[in-house]
Amino acid sequence: MRKTTAFALLFLIFLLPIATVFKPDFAAAQTQAQSQSALAFPFVNAEFANGTITQPNSSLEIWYDWVNVSGTQVINYVAYTNPGYPYPAPIFNLIGQHLQLADGSQLFVASDLDKFEVYSNPDGDGIPQGSFTSTDNGILYYMFMNMSESVSVAPIQRVLVGNVPHYQWSFTYEHVYAYLLQPTSSGGINTVAALVFDHITLGYDFSVNGNVSNLKPSFDIGQVTSFNAFGSTDFSLNGLSLALLYPTSTYASQDYSTSVNGQSYNSTTTPNSIIDAQDAQIAVGNVTAYEFLFSGNYTLSTEEGNQTQQASVETYPAKAEVASISSLPLQVYSPVVDGISFFSDELNLNALFGGSWPDISTDYSASSLVYRVCFPVWNGMQIVNDPLYVGYISGTSSSSTVPELSTVMILIPIFIVGPLIAVLVAKRRGRKHFT
């Protein structure tokens, strides 16, 4: 079964025999949750809070998590649908951090998991070249995350690790339906396969030690439990790799710059560039304020465990690359970052952090740093990755020791389709970039 137009693709998706029942498990969170109207943020003075932002004239709602300690704030948004809506929400998740630096400067950094990509790795370098036309190490398919059967949430808990408070929370999409899509030379799209992930869990651990903040996401991609290839009985996920594509949004009260592997790099101005990344930094003025360290391992469960047999767990090094916007297939992906577009009205930086901020830009052209986190060995098995973001609240890294880090990932939003598309289109308006 193949479809070569966007309309036909949506028709296919909603005709596939997918019976979904949305049963949010928010019982444990209701004592902390409170319904909020859009752009009303009574939680900003709280040390930590979570609850629901109701979307006007929409079945979609936003679950928020908020932490406000030691001159820095973290905001996490997750999209879900209310129980009366027949199609549960696809994966939409955004996380951002605001820093007040020692000289009074302010910085806000948000990251959005905009695409899942499946690629080949014949030369063994572990990273894709970012092109659907490449015969070696190219992207073969991108993954359309359609919906999940149910969700569950673990609200924020404040726990002490040593003498340091840690704020921990998570959100789980259960039985996630997805499709492998491939663009055609004529500009259409082929649906190659339908698959179901057992779960996708997004967890976070945030702490501040001295002038160093650590934002540690935990990303658990469950095993593919169901797989249906269209048009080919020989197609499988064996030997294929998985990449996660992240655009970032950065706003600062004075000039900022980005660098990769110690060299100046900007995804908006560097032409047709793919670089194997070890680390990246954001500097405000001449001082490093935020840091991404691309290193570490991920675990791969080669089979589901059960009561009589434990899953086999293997460890592999994760890879990362930074990419110029000109190297991205935006004619396929579109220039709009869908997750940021959906949450843009609830990212009112003036209301959240005070001062004078611009509207959030929703386009790739506003992202000075676009990167991929890559898992060279995947095969449709369960992946668990436990990365870390580092923020320097005083604007310097010289007074504190940063622990060994693993790969960096921040958020996980994907597409909204079908009846939700009107919500997304309404939010795709131009934004002014703040430099």
Secondary structure, 3 states (H helix, E strand, C coil): CCCCCHHHHHHHHHHCCCCCCCCCECHHHCCCCCEEECCCCCCCCCCEEEEEEECCCCCEEEEEEEEEECCEEEEEEEEEECCCCCCCCCCCEEEEEEEECCCCCEEEEEEECCEEEEECCCCCCCCCCCCCCCCCCCEEEEEEEEEEEEEEEEEEEEEEECCEEEEEEEEEEEEEEEEEEEECCCCCEEEEEEEEEEEEEEEEEEEEECCEEEEEEEEEECCEEEEEECCCCCCCCCCCEEEEEEEEEEEECCCEEEEECCEECCCCCCCCCEEECCEEEEEECCEEEEEEECCCEEEEECCCCCCCCCCCEEEEECEEEEECHHHCCHHHHCCECHHHHHHHHHCCHHHHHCCCCCCCCCEHHHCCCEEEEEECCCCCCEEEECCCEEEECCCCCCCCCCCCCCCCCCCCCCCCCHHHHHHHHHCCCCCCCCC
